[in-house]
Amino acid sequence: MSRAAIIDAGLFATLIAVVLVAQAAGEPFVITLATKAAIFALAGVGLNLVLGYGGLVSFGHAAFFGIGGYVAGILASHAMSGQPVATFPFTMQGSNEMLAIWPMAMLLAGLAALAIGALSLRTSGVYFIMVTLAFAQMLYYFAISWPAYGGEDGLSFYVRNTFPGLNTFDPIQFFAIVAVLLGLGLLLSALIVRSRFGLALRAARAAPGRAVAVGIRPFGIRLTAFVISGMITGLAGALYADLNRFVSPTMLSWHMSGEIMVFVILGGIGRLAGPLAGAGAYILLEHLLGGVSEYWQALLGLLLLVIVLFAPGGIVGMLNGGRGR
Amino acid sequence: MSGPILEVEGLQKSFGALKATDEVTLDLRPGEIHALIGPNGAGKSTLIKLITGEIAADAGRIRFEGQAIDTVDAAGRARLGLARSFQVSQLVPDFTALENVMLAVQGASGESFRFLRPALADPALIEPAAFHLAHAGLAGRERVAAAALSHGERRRLEIAMALAMRPRAFLLDEPMAGMGADGARDLTALLSDLRAEAPILLVEHDMDAVFALADRVSVLVYGRVIATGSVAEIRADPEVRRSYLGEQA
């Protein structure tokens, strides 16, 4: 096992260990914090695929996070009320089953990523950042002005969605679901990065002219990565809605896009477990410093500045002694 | 195989008022090295980019192995076997030399949409890549990151990547750029052998190399081909002497 792989496994093991200790100590709040960190990490795993390996600075991943969240919220609220979600072209009922919600959340987030990516990937650099931001903000304002699902106030659904054989209300059981999905997300991400597709994606970032010269079309590669990325972040959004039993336009706002980006940068851009380290550190700081001052994010900003200037490999890069990926 | 591999006919490209490529007609025949020379700004690189498809021509036709390729994009032309090298090395810096060539093998195969199997352990990529690296004189340098290679080694890596494209024709844009005398001599020998693999359209400033290698030479001045012929014919051409070679040639 390489040192990088040991660090990745160690970070994941730390997350599990924290939760087991919290369980033994009877601290469900800590488990909920860890669950939140794991969900944010999964959202970051999605973004890291395009930002870290594809070099595409998407400032609109809140769109996919929010879509995943609203799919969970809308299906759950319809399951509660008994009203069908749609009656045309076919009748579609709500659902409170995670196994039905997740694929739907990933499908819709993926379709949104396909549309947004197809348009935004025609630009690059700062234009790409702005176009992805603009699409996410469009969805944000749409959600605010759509009264059917709570508009600005958001949508509560009171009862956490169900998973066969588990009690999702039990913090540790819900955490287990999230941890397995995070593990799968990390595994998928590791496989993709090492695959032929990953090779092409990294080449398209570092030397796009070369990619074309060897017969690889960067657009198709990037769009595919963008869709996979959106689907992973969408799944995280559905889990986040379930964690809070609430979705609101906040999940779609640019603050959220920025936060997901912070997880990736703090943890280490293009490092497999970077988003996990970043989201964990973020939650930790929010919890520790948030108690001291409501302006804790000023300190977070300072920390980010230090990371970007002195440790561009983020937390994982520092653990790896500044060595390569 | 008797007809030309590559035929360029009446190619035109303007940037604003500047005619970078002006009615260029030339061809590349099997087994030959066809050198393209001319002063800076004559439009040599523009012509290469038009042929590779990186930029679109305003008018004219390009045929490759008898097929019109005007509507084929750059990646598609590369996959057809039109292999190019860059004037300024374009390598993936954090890939090793071997990985760079593996990328070229993968690109030529057209199979980049595979997501789960590890590419770096795939013998279908490693074996041909190692072979082409050795052919270009880089045996033993497989595991070195491209960014850590010397300038001369990077020029060779460019050649290895072109070889890995299963080329039907090479477009080499100043492969000797920045090489010392020894390096240039070694590379000249390599290029001379390369024409047996596929014919070469060679853009080069190093006149010693051009005169040693070329079967035919075309001279480009202000976007126009002012002469095409054997090395002896070009050296004797009064217009070429006046406009480019100068009296010392």
Boltz contact constraints between the chains, C-beta under 6 A:
constraints:
  - contact:
      token1: [A, 191]
      token2: [B, 116]
      max_distance: 6.0
  - contact:
      token1: [A, 192]
      token2: [B, 115]
      max_distance: 6.0
  - contact:
      token1: [A, 194]
      token2: [B, 118]
      max_distance: 6.0
  - contact:
      token1: [A, 195]
      token2: [B, 114]
      max_distance: 6.0
  - contact:
      token1: [A, 195]
      token2: [B, 115]
      max_distance: 6.0
  - contact:
      token1: [A, 195]
      token2: [B, 116]
      max_distance: 6.0
  - contact:
      token1: [A, 195]
      token2: [B, 119]
      max_distance: 6.0
  - contact:
      token1: [A, 196]
      token2: [B, 106]
      max_distance: 6.0
  - contact:
      token1: [A, 196]
      token2: [B, 112]
      max_distance: 6.0
  - contact:
      token1: [A, 196]
      token2: [B, 114]
      max_distance: 6.0
  - contact:
      token1: [A, 196]
      token2: [B, 119]
      max_distance: 6.0
  - contact:
      token1: [A, 197]
      token2: [B, 113]
      max_distance: 6.0
  - contact:
      token1: [A, 197]
      token2: [B, 115]
      max_distance: 6.0
  - contact:
      token1: [A, 199]
      token2: [B, 103]
      max_distance: 6.0
  - contact:
      token1: [A, 199]
      token2: [B, 119]
      max_distance: 6.0
  - contact:
      token1: [A, 200]
      token2: [B, 112]
      max_distance: 6.0
  - contact:
      token1: [A, 203]
      token2: [B, 92]
      max_distance: 6.0
  - contact:
      token1: [A, 203]
      token2: [B, 103]
      max_distance: 6.0
  - contact:
      token1: [A, 206]
      token2: [B, 92]
      max_distance: 6.0
  - contact:
      token1: [A, 207]
      token2: [B, 90]
      max_distance: 6.0
  - contact:
      token1: [A, 207]
      token2: [B, 92]
      max_distance: 6.0
  - contact:
      token1: [A, 209]
      token2: [B, 90]
      max_distance: 6.0
  - contact:
      token1: [A, 210]
      token2: [B, 90]
      max_distance: 6.0
  - contact:
      token1: [A, 212]
      token2: [B, 74]
      max_distance: 6.0
  - contact:
      token1: [A, 212]
      token2: [B, 75]
      max_distance: 6.0
  - contact:
      token1: [A, 213]
      token2: [B, 78]
      max_distance: 6.0
  - contact:
      token1: [A, 213]
      token2: [B, 84]
      max_distance: 6.0
  - contact:
      token1: [A, 214]
      token2: [B, 103]
      max_distance: 6.0
  - contact:
      token1: [A, 214]
      token2: [B, 104]
      max_distance: 6.0
  - contact:
      token1: [A, 214]
      token2: [B, 107]
      max_distance: 6.0
  - contact:
      token1: [A, 215]
      token2: [B, 75]
      max_distance: 6.0
  - contact:
      token1: [A, 215]
      token2: [B, 78]
      max_distance: 6.0
  - contact:
      token1: [A, 215]
      token2: [B, 79]
      max_distance: 6.0
  - contact:
      token1: [A, 215]
      token2: [B, 107]
      max_distance: 6.0
  - contact:
      token1: [A, 215]
      token2: [B, 108]
      max_distance: 6.0
  - contact:
      token1: [A, 216]
      token2: [B, 107]
      max_distance: 6.0
  - contact:
      token1: [A, 216]
      token2: [B, 112]
      max_distance: 6.0
  - contact:
      token1: [A, 217]
      token2: [B, 75]
      max_distance: 6.0
